[in-house]
Amino acid sequence: MTNDVERRILLAHRPGVDGLCAGYRAWWSRLVPYPCWQVEWLTSRQARASVARFLGGVR
């Protein structure tokens, strides 16, 4: 293997913000149905927190 090939592999598999590399994320997205229940749970949790902050400031 050349240094260029090794560099490209390392760049493609660099962990993102969530700790997963792009290749793993692409593979995992094929296995997980969308919409993912975890995403739905997280967005509803964020919405509740935002409403609670808003109502907390009103009181």
mmJSON file of the N, C-alpha and C atoms, coordinates in Angstrom:
{"data_MODEL":{"atom_site":{
"group_PDB":["ATOM","ATOM","ATOM","ATOM","ATOM","ATOM","ATOM","ATOM","ATOM","ATOM","ATOM","ATOM","ATOM","ATOM","ATOM","ATOM","ATOM","ATOM","ATOM","ATOM","ATOM","ATOM","ATOM","ATOM","ATOM","ATOM","ATOM","ATOM","ATOM","ATOM","ATOM","ATOM","ATOM","ATOM","ATOM","ATOM","ATOM","ATOM","ATOM","ATOM","ATOM","ATOM","ATOM","ATOM","ATOM","ATOM","ATOM","ATOM","ATOM","ATOM","ATOM","ATOM","ATOM","ATOM","ATOM","ATOM","ATOM","ATOM","ATOM","ATOM","ATOM","ATOM","ATOM","ATOM","ATOM","ATOM","ATOM","ATOM","ATOM","ATOM","ATOM","ATOM","ATOM","ATOM","ATOM","ATOM","ATOM","ATOM","ATOM","ATOM","ATOM","ATOM","ATOM","ATOM","ATOM","ATOM","ATOM","ATOM","ATOM","ATOM","ATOM","ATOM","ATOM","ATOM","ATOM","ATOM","ATOM","ATOM","ATOM","ATOM","ATOM","ATOM","ATOM","ATOM","ATOM","ATOM","ATOM","ATOM","ATOM","ATOM","ATOM","ATOM","ATOM","ATOM","ATOM","ATOM","ATOM","ATOM","ATOM","ATOM","ATOM","ATOM","ATOM","ATOM","ATOM","ATOM","ATOM","ATOM","ATOM","ATOM","ATOM","ATOM","ATOM","ATOM","ATOM","ATOM","ATOM","ATOM","ATOM","ATOM","ATOM","ATOM","ATOM","ATOM","ATOM","ATOM","ATOM","ATOM","ATOM","ATOM","ATOM","ATOM","ATOM","ATOM","ATOM","ATOM","ATOM","ATOM","ATOM","ATOM","ATOM","ATOM","ATOM","ATOM","ATOM","ATOM","ATOM","ATOM","ATOM","ATOM","ATOM","ATOM","ATOM","ATOM","ATOM","ATOM","ATOM"],
"id":[1,2,3,4,5,6,7,8,9,10,11,12,13,14,15,16,17,18,19,20,21,22,23,24,25,26,27,28,29,30,31,32,33,34,35,36,37,38,39,40,41,42,43,44,45,46,47,48,49,50,51,52,53,54,55,56,57,58,59,60,61,62,63,64,65,66,67,68,69,70,71,72,73,74,75,76,77,78,79,80,81,82,83,84,85,86,87,88,89,90,91,92,93,94,95,96,97,98,99,100,101,102,103,104,105,106,107,108,109,110,111,112,113,114,115,116,117,118,119,120,121,122,123,124,125,126,127,128,129,130,131,132,133,134,135,136,137,138,139,140,141,142,143,144,145,146,147,148,149,150,151,152,153,154,155,156,157,158,159,160,161,162,163,164,165,166,167,168,169,170,171,172,173,174,175,176,177],
"type_symbol":["N","C","C","N","C","C","N","C","C","N","C","C","N","C","C","N","C","C","N","C","C","N","C","C","N","C","C","N","C","C","N","C","C","N","C","C","N","C","C","N","C","C","N","C","C","N","C","C","N","C","C","N","C","C","N","C","C","N","C","C","N","C","C","N","C","C","N","C","C","N","C","C","N","C","C","N","C","C","N","C","C","N","C","C","N","C","C","N","C","C","N","C","C","N","C","C","N","C","C","N","C","C","N","C","C","N","C","C","N","C","C","N","C","C","N","C","C","N","C","C","N","C","C","N","C","C","N","C","C","N","C","C","N","C","C","N","C","C","N","C","C","N","C","C","N","C","C","N","C","C","N","C","C","N","C","C","N","C","C","N","C","C","N","C","C","N","C","C","N","C","C","N","C","C","N","C","C"],
"label_atom_id":["N","CA","C","N","CA","C","N","CA","C","N","CA","C","N","CA","C","N","CA","C","N","CA","C","N","CA","C","N","CA","C","N","CA","C","N","CA","C","N","CA","C","N","CA","C","N","CA","C","N","CA","C","N","CA","C","N","CA","C","N","CA","C","N","CA","C","N","CA","C","N","CA","C","N","CA","C","N","CA","C","N","CA","C","N","CA","C","N","CA","C","N","CA","C","N","CA","C","N","CA","C","N","CA","C","N","CA","C","N","CA","C","N","CA","C","N","CA","C","N","CA","C","N","CA","C","N","CA","C","N","CA","C","N","CA","C","N","CA","C","N","CA","C","N","CA","C","N","CA","C","N","CA","C","N","CA","C","N","CA","C","N","CA","C","N","CA","C","N","CA","C","N","CA","C","N","CA","C","N","CA","C","N","CA","C","N","CA","C","N","CA","C","N","CA","C","N","CA","C","N","CA","C","N","CA","C"],
"label_alt_id":[null,null,null,null,null,null,null,null,null,null,null,null,null,null,null,null,null,null,null,null,null,null,null,null,null,null,null,null,null,null,null,null,null,null,null,null,null,null,null,null,null,null,null,null,null,null,null,null,null,null,null,null,null,null,null,null,null,null,null,null,null,null,null,null,null,null,null,null,null,null,null,null,null,null,null,null,null,null,null,null,null,null,null,null,null,null,null,null,null,null,null,null,null,null,null,null,null,null,null,null,null,null,null,null,null,null,null,null,null,null,null,null,null,null,null,null,null,null,null,null,null,null,null,null,null,null,null,null,null,null,null,null,null,null,null,null,null,null,null,null,null,null,null,null,null,null,null,null,null,null,null,null,null,null,null,null,null,null,null,null,null,null,null,null,null,null,null,null,null,null,null,null,null,null,null,null,null],
"label_comp_id":["MET","MET","MET","THR","THR","THR","ASN","ASN","ASN","ASP","ASP","ASP","VAL","VAL","VAL","GLU","GLU","GLU","ARG","ARG","ARG","ARG","ARG","ARG","ILE","ILE","ILE","LEU","LEU","LEU","LEU","LEU","LEU","ALA","ALA","ALA","HIS","HIS","HIS","ARG","ARG","ARG","PRO","PRO","PRO","GLY","GLY","GLY","VAL","VAL","VAL","ASP","ASP","ASP","GLY","GLY","GLY","LEU","LEU","LEU","CYS","CYS","CYS","ALA","ALA","ALA","GLY","GLY","GLY","TYR","TYR","TYR","ARG","ARG","ARG","ALA","ALA","ALA","TRP","TRP","TRP","TRP","TRP","TRP","SER","SER","SER","ARG","ARG","ARG","LEU","LEU","LEU","VAL","VAL","VAL","PRO","PRO","PRO","TYR","TYR","TYR","PRO","PRO","PRO","CYS","CYS","CYS","TRP","TRP","TRP","GLN","GLN","GLN","VAL","VAL","VAL","GLU","GLU","GLU","TRP","TRP","TRP","LEU","LEU","LEU","THR","THR","THR","SER","SER","SER","ARG","ARG","ARG","GLN","GLN","GLN","ALA","ALA","ALA","ARG","ARG","ARG","ALA","ALA","ALA","SER","SER","SER","VAL","VAL","VAL","ALA","ALA","ALA","ARG","ARG","ARG","PHE","PHE","PHE","LEU","LEU","LEU","GLY","GLY","GLY","GLY","GLY","GLY","VAL","VAL","VAL","ARG","ARG","ARG"],
"label_asym_id":["A","A","A","A","A","A","A","A","A","A","A","A","A","A","A","A","A","A","A","A","A","A","A","A","A","A","A","A","A","A","A","A","A","A","A","A","A","A","A","A","A","A","A","A","A","A","A","A","A","A","A","A","A","A","A","A","A","A","A","A","A","A","A","A","A","A","A","A","A","A","A","A","A","A","A","A","A","A","A","A","A","A","A","A","A","A","A","A","A","A","A","A","A","A","A","A","A","A","A","A","A","A","A","A","A","A","A","A","A","A","A","A","A","A","A","A","A","A","A","A","A","A","A","A","A","A","A","A","A","A","A","A","A","A","A","A","A","A","A","A","A","A","A","A","A","A","A","A","A","A","A","A","A","A","A","A","A","A","A","A","A","A","A","A","A","A","A","A","A","A","A","A","A","A","A","A","A"],
"label_entity_id":["1","1","1","1","1","1","1","1","1","1","1","1","1","1","1","1","1","1","1","1","1","1","1","1","1","1","1","1","1","1","1","1","1","1","1","1","1","1","1","1","1","1","1","1","1","1","1","1","1","1","1","1","1","1","1","1","1","1","1","1","1","1","1","1","1","1","1","1","1","1","1","1","1","1","1","1","1","1","1","1","1","1","1","1","1","1","1","1","1","1","1","1","1","1","1","1","1","1","1","1","1","1","1","1","1","1","1","1","1","1","1","1","1","1","1","1","1","1","1","1","1","1","1","1","1","1","1","1","1","1","1","1","1","1","1","1","1","1","1","1","1","1","1","1","1","1","1","1","1","1","1","1","1","1","1","1","1","1","1","1","1","1","1","1","1","1","1","1","1","1","1","1","1","1","1","1","1"],
"label_seq_id":[1,1,1,2,2,2,3,3,3,4,4,4,5,5,5,6,6,6,7,7,7,8,8,8,9,9,9,10,10,10,11,11,11,12,12,12,13,13,13,14,14,14,15,15,15,16,16,16,17,17,17,18,18,18,19,19,19,20,20,20,21,21,21,22,22,22,23,23,23,24,24,24,25,25,25,26,26,26,27,27,27,28,28,28,29,29,29,30,30,30,31,31,31,32,32,32,33,33,33,34,34,34,35,35,35,36,36,36,37,37,37,38,38,38,39,39,39,40,40,40,41,41,41,42,42,42,43,43,43,44,44,44,45,45,45,46,46,46,47,47,47,48,48,48,49,49,49,50,50,50,51,51,51,52,52,52,53,53,53,54,54,54,55,55,55,56,56,56,57,57,57,58,58,58,59,59,59],
"pdbx_PDB_ins_code":[null,null,null,null,null,null,null,null,null,null,null,null,null,null,null,null,null,null,null,null,null,null,null,null,null,null,null,null,null,null,null,null,null,null,null,null,null,null,null,null,null,null,null,null,null,null,null,null,null,null,null,null,null,null,null,null,null,null,null,null,null,null,null,null,null,null,null,null,null,null,null,null,null,null,null,null,null,null,null,null,null,null,null,null,null,null,null,null,null,null,null,null,null,null,null,null,null,null,null,null,null,null,null,null,null,null,null,null,null,null,null,null,null,null,null,null,null,null,null,null,null,null,null,null,null,null,null,null,null,null,null,null,null,null,null,null,null,null,null,null,null,null,null,null,null,null,null,null,null,null,null,null,null,null,null,null,null,null,null,null,null,null,null,null,null,null,null,null,null,null,null,null,null,null,null,null,null],
"Cartn_x":[0.846,0.0,0.883,0.417,1.164,0.683,1.445,1.064,-0.222,-0.437,-1.647,-2.893,-2.808,-3.952,-4.23,-3.185,-3.352,-3.97,-3.522,-4.056,-5.537,-5.943,-7.359,-8.222,-7.712,-8.46,-8.628,-7.556,-7.639,-8.578,-8.576,-9.482,-10.941,-11.208,-12.587,-13.094,-12.182,-12.603,-12.28,-12.127,-11.905,-13.222,-13.208,-14.451,-15.043,-16.369,-17.079,-17.41,-18.297,-18.701,-19.315,-20.061,-20.721,-19.812,-18.561,-17.615,-17.63,-18.5,-18.589,-17.93,-17.271,-16.679,-17.765,-17.498,-18.486,-18.857,-17.9,-18.182,-19.114,-18.874,-19.735,-21.132,-21.215,-22.51,-23.316,-22.652,-23.33,-23.803,-22.99,-23.365,-24.531,-24.468,-25.51,-26.84,-26.798,-28.033,-28.808,-28.133,-28.832,-29.584,-29.141,-29.761,-30.884,-30.823,-31.782,-32.898,-34.136,-35.237,-35.381,-35.835,-36.084,-37.566,-38.203,-37.597,-37.244,-36.11,-35.592,-36.321,-36.717,-37.453,-36.578,-35.265,-34.381,-34.357,-34.415,-34.448,-35.764,-36.867,-38.163,-38.153,-37.591,-37.516,-36.682,-35.528,-34.65,-35.288,-35.949,-36.567,-37.708,-38.487,-39.557,-38.978,-37.87,-37.215,-36.684,-36.075,-35.573,-36.721,-37.841,-38.993,-39.534,-39.636,-40.129,-39.198,-37.892,-36.93,-37.027,-37.238,-37.358,-38.622,-39.74,-40.985,-40.822,-40.156,-39.954,-39.09,-38.052,-37.242,-38.081,-38.916,-39.756,-40.752,-41.424,-42.415,-41.742,-40.544,-39.821,-39.457,-39.194,-38.869,-40.078,-41.292,-42.514,-42.955,-42.762,-43.262,-42.616],
"Cartn_y":[-1.186,0.0,1.237,2.208,3.462,4.377,5.388,6.365,7.084,7.311,7.996,7.164,5.857,4.978,4.934,4.819,4.791,6.091,7.208,8.515,8.621,8.142,8.204,7.321,6.162,5.273,5.946,6.523,7.194,8.388,9.136,10.284,9.839,8.74,8.256,7.673,7.193,6.539,7.356,8.664,9.55,9.685,9.498,9.612,11.011,11.062,12.33,12.786,13.739,14.282,13.197,12.288,11.228,10.037,10.093,9.011,7.927,8.042,7.04,7.565,6.665,7.084,7.081,7.745,7.868,6.504,5.608,4.27,3.497,3.548,2.848,3.447,4.767,5.437,5.034,4.946,4.536,3.091,2.223,0.819,0.7,1.412,1.334,1.882,2.905,3.492,2.508,1.516,0.484,-0.483,-0.623,-1.572,-0.968,0.327,0.985,1.61,1.261,1.871,3.346,4.111,5.527,5.761,6.519,7.305,6.437,6.691,5.949,6.413,5.477,5.845,6.67,6.48,7.258,8.722,8.97,10.346,10.998,10.264,10.804,11.125,10.225,10.45,11.696,11.821,12.945,14.266,14.321,15.581,15.969,14.986,15.335,15.804,15.209,15.628,17.052,17.37,18.722,19.727,19.348,20.252,20.507,19.445,19.623,20.512,20.336,21.16,22.618,22.84,24.214,24.878,24.149,24.697,24.956,24.041,24.228,25.463,25.703,26.913,28.155,28.098,29.24,29.535,28.497,28.69,29.038,28.531,28.865,30.34,30.943,32.355,33.246,32.729,33.506,33.64,32.603,32.584,33.583],
"Cartn_z":[0.0,0.0,0.0,-0.719,-0.756,0.356,0.617,1.634,1.254,-0.046,-0.507,-0.212,-0.454,-0.18,1.316,2.104,3.558,4.058,3.493,3.905,3.574,2.383,2.008,2.913,3.272,4.18,5.537,6.049,7.349,7.317,6.212,6.098,6.051,5.369,5.254,6.563,7.386,8.631,9.862,9.688,10.828,11.589,12.902,13.674,13.591,13.47,13.449,14.857,14.959,16.254,17.137,16.513,17.271,17.548,17.089,17.337,16.277,15.277,14.223,12.958,12.223,10.956,9.877,8.77,7.691,7.119,6.998,6.478,7.391,8.679,9.634,9.631,9.568,9.552,8.316,7.155,5.922,6.033,6.612,6.784,7.76,8.866,9.887,9.361,8.517,7.997,7.14,6.587,5.81,6.707,7.949,8.869,9.7,9.928,10.807,9.965,10.265,9.507,9.852,8.896,9.134,9.033,9.848,10.915,12.121,12.625,13.773,15.037,15.875,17.095,18.026,17.957,18.817,18.392,17.09,16.598,17.001,16.876,17.296,18.785,19.59,21.03,21.337,20.666,20.925,20.526,19.375,18.95,19.88,20.359,21.298,22.625,23.038,24.285,24.162,23.008,22.792,22.754,22.149,22.094,23.497,24.307,25.676,26.487,26.308,27.041,26.611,25.325,24.831,25.372,25.419,25.964,27.458,28.16,29.598,29.862,29.037,29.201,28.945,27.916,27.585,28.706,29.19,30.255,31.581,31.789,33.015,33.067,31.922,31.868,32.04,31.779,31.872,33.315,34.068,35.456,36.28],
"occupancy":[1.0,1.0,1.0,1.0,1.0,1.0,1.0,1.0,1.0,1.0,1.0,1.0,1.0,1.0,1.0,1.0,1.0,1.0,1.0,1.0,1.0,1.0,1.0,1.0,1.0,1.0,1.0,1.0,1.0,1.0,1.0,1.0,1.0,1.0,1.0,1.0,1.0,1.0,1.0,1.0,1.0,1.0,1.0,1.0,1.0,1.0,1.0,1.0,1.0,1.0,1.0,1.0,1.0,1.0,1.0,1.0,1.0,1.0,1.0,1.0,1.0,1.0,1.0,1.0,1.0,1.0,1.0,1.0,1.0,1.0,1.0,1.0,1.0,1.0,1.0,1.0,1.0,1.0,1.0,1.0,1.0,1.0,1.0,1.0,1.0,1.0,1.0,1.0,1.0,1.0,1.0,1.0,1.0,1.0,1.0,1.0,1.0,1.0,1.0,1.0,1.0,1.0,1.0,1.0,1.0,1.0,1.0,1.0,1.0,1.0,1.0,1.0,1.0,1.0,1.0,1.0,1.0,1.0,1.0,1.0,1.0,1.0,1.0,1.0,1.0,1.0,1.0,1.0,1.0,1.0,1.0,1.0,1.0,1.0,1.0,1.0,1.0,1.0,1.0,1.0,1.0,1.0,1.0,1.0,1.0,1.0,1.0,1.0,1.0,1.0,1.0,1.0,1.0,1.0,1.0,1.0,1.0,1.0,1.0,1.0,1.0,1.0,1.0,1.0,1.0,1.0,1.0,1.0,1.0,1.0,1.0,1.0,1.0,1.0,1.0,1.0,1.0],
"B_iso_or_equiv":[0.0,0.0,0.0,0.0,0.0,0.0,0.0,0.0,0.0,0.0,0.0,0.0,0.0,0.0,0.0,0.0,0.0,0.0,0.0,0.0,0.0,0.0,0.0,0.0,0.0,0.0,0.0,0.0,0.0,0.0,0.0,0.0,0.0,0.0,0.0,0.0,0.0,0.0,0.0,0.0,0.0,0.0,0.0,0.0,0.0,0.0,0.0,0.0,0.0,0.0,0.0,0.0,0.0,0.0,0.0,0.0,0.0,0.0,0.0,0.0,0.0,0.0,0.0,0.0,0.0,0.0,0.0,0.0,0.0,0.0,0.0,0.0,0.0,0.0,0.0,0.0,0.0,0.0,0.0,0.0,0.0,0.0,0.0,0.0,0.0,0.0,0.0,0.0,0.0,0.0,0.0,0.0,0.0,0.0,0.0,0.0,0.0,0.0,0.0,0.0,0.0,0.0,0.0,0.0,0.0,0.0,0.0,0.0,0.0,0.0,0.0,0.0,0.0,0.0,0.0,0.0,0.0,0.0,0.0,0.0,0.0,0.0,0.0,0.0,0.0,0.0,0.0,0.0,0.0,0.0,0.0,0.0,0.0,0.0,0.0,0.0,0.0,0.0,0.0,0.0,0.0,0.0,0.0,0.0,0.0,0.0,0.0,0.0,0.0,0.0,0.0,0.0,0.0,0.0,0.0,0.0,0.0,0.0,0.0,0.0,0.0,0.0,0.0,0.0,0.0,0.0,0.0,0.0,0.0,0.0,0.0,0.0,0.0,0.0,0.0,0.0,0.0],
"pdbx_formal_charge":[null,null,null,null,null,null,null,null,null,null,null,null,null,null,null,null,null,null,null,null,null,null,null,null,null,null,null,null,null,null,null,null,null,null,null,null,null,null,null,null,null,null,null,null,null,null,null,null,null,null,null,null,null,null,null,null,null,null,null,null,null,null,null,null,null,null,null,null,null,null,null,null,null,null,null,null,null,null,null,null,null,null,null,null,null,null,null,null,null,null,null,null,null,null,null,null,null,null,null,null,null,null,null,null,null,null,null,null,null,null,null,null,null,null,null,null,null,null,null,null,null,null,null,null,null,null,null,null,null,null,null,null,null,null,null,null,null,null,null,null,null,null,null,null,null,null,null,null,null,null,null,null,null,null,null,null,null,null,null,null,null,null,null,null,null,null,null,null,null,null,null,null,null,null,null,null,null],
"auth_seq_id":[1,1,1,2,2,2,3,3,3,4,4,4,5,5,5,6,6,6,7,7,7,8,8,8,9,9,9,10,10,10,11,11,11,12,12,12,13,13,13,14,14,14,15,15,15,16,16,16,17,17,17,18,18,18,19,19,19,20,20,20,21,21,21,22,22,22,23,23,23,24,24,24,25,25,25,26,26,26,27,27,27,28,28,28,29,29,29,30,30,30,31,31,31,32,32,32,33,33,33,34,34,34,35,35,35,36,36,36,37,37,37,38,38,38,39,39,39,40,40,40,41,41,41,42,42,42,43,43,43,44,44,44,45,45,45,46,46,46,47,47,47,48,48,48,49,49,49,50,50,50,51,51,51,52,52,52,53,53,53,54,54,54,55,55,55,56,56,56,57,57,57,58,58,58,59,59,59],
"auth_comp_id":["MET","MET","MET","THR","THR","THR","ASN","ASN","ASN","ASP","ASP","ASP","VAL","VAL","VAL","GLU","GLU","GLU","ARG","ARG","ARG","ARG","ARG","ARG","ILE","ILE","ILE","LEU","LEU","LEU","LEU","LEU","LEU","ALA","ALA","ALA","HIS","HIS","HIS","ARG","ARG","ARG","PRO","PRO","PRO","GLY","GLY","GLY","VAL","VAL","VAL","ASP","ASP","ASP","GLY","GLY","GLY","LEU","LEU","LEU","CYS","CYS","CYS","ALA","ALA","ALA","GLY","GLY","GLY","TYR","TYR","TYR","ARG","ARG","ARG","ALA","ALA","ALA","TRP","TRP","TRP","TRP","TRP","TRP","SER","SER","SER","ARG","ARG","ARG","LEU","LEU","LEU","VAL","VAL","VAL","PRO","PRO","PRO","TYR","TYR","TYR","PRO","PRO","PRO","CYS","CYS","CYS","TRP","TRP","TRP","GLN","GLN","GLN","VAL","VAL","VAL","GLU","GLU","GLU","TRP","TRP","TRP","LEU","LEU","LEU","THR","THR","THR","SER","SER","SER","ARG","ARG","ARG","GLN","GLN","GLN","ALA","ALA","ALA","ARG","ARG","ARG","ALA","ALA","ALA","SER","SER","SER","VAL","VAL","VAL","ALA","ALA","ALA","ARG","ARG","ARG","PHE","PHE","PHE","LEU","LEU","LEU","GLY","GLY","GLY","GLY","GLY","GLY","VAL","VAL","VAL","ARG","ARG","ARG"],
"auth_asym_id":["A","A","A","A","A","A","A","A","A","A","A","A","A","A","A","A","A","A","A","A","A","A","A","A","A","A","A","A","A","A","A","A","A","A","A","A","A","A","A","A","A","A","A","A","A","A","A","A","A","A","A","A","A","A","A","A","A","A","A","A","A","A","A","A","A","A","A","A","A","A","A","A","A","A","A","A","A","A","A","A","A","A","A","A","A","A","A","A","A","A","A","A","A","A","A","A","A","A","A","A","A","A","A","A","A","A","A","A","A","A","A","A","A","A","A","A","A","A","A","A","A","A","A","A","A","A","A","A","A","A","A","A","A","A","A","A","A","A","A","A","A","A","A","A","A","A","A","A","A","A","A","A","A","A","A","A","A","A","A","A","A","A","A","A","A","A","A","A","A","A","A","A","A","A","A","A","A"],
"auth_atom_id":["N","CA","C","N","CA","C","N","CA","C","N","CA","C","N","CA","C","N","CA","C","N","CA","C","N","CA","C","N","CA","C","N","CA","C","N","CA","C","N","CA","C","N","CA","C","N","CA","C","N","CA","C","N","CA","C","N","CA","C","N","CA","C","N","CA","C","N","CA","C","N","CA","C","N","CA","C","N","CA","C","N","CA","C","N","CA","C","N","CA","C","N","CA","C","N","CA","C","N","CA","C","N","CA","C","N","CA","C","N","CA","C","N","CA","C","N","CA","C","N","CA","C","N","CA","C","N","CA","C","N","CA","C","N","CA","C","N","CA","C","N","CA","C","N","CA","C","N","CA","C","N","CA","C","N","CA","C","N","CA","C","N","CA","C","N","CA","C","N","CA","C","N","CA","C","N","CA","C","N","CA","C","N","CA","C","N","CA","C","N","CA","C","N","CA","C","N","CA","C","N","CA","C","N","CA","C"],
"pdbx_PDB_model_num":[1,1,1,1,1,1,1,1,1,1,1,1,1,1,1,1,1,1,1,1,1,1,1,1,1,1,1,1,1,1,1,1,1,1,1,1,1,1,1,1,1,1,1,1,1,1,1,1,1,1,1,1,1,1,1,1,1,1,1,1,1,1,1,1,1,1,1,1,1,1,1,1,1,1,1,1,1,1,1,1,1,1,1,1,1,1,1,1,1,1,1,1,1,1,1,1,1,1,1,1,1,1,1,1,1,1,1,1,1,1,1,1,1,1,1,1,1,1,1,1,1,1,1,1,1,1,1,1,1,1,1,1,1,1,1,1,1,1,1,1,1,1,1,1,1,1,1,1,1,1,1,1,1,1,1,1,1,1,1,1,1,1,1,1,1,1,1,1,1,1,1,1,1,1,1,1,1]
}}}
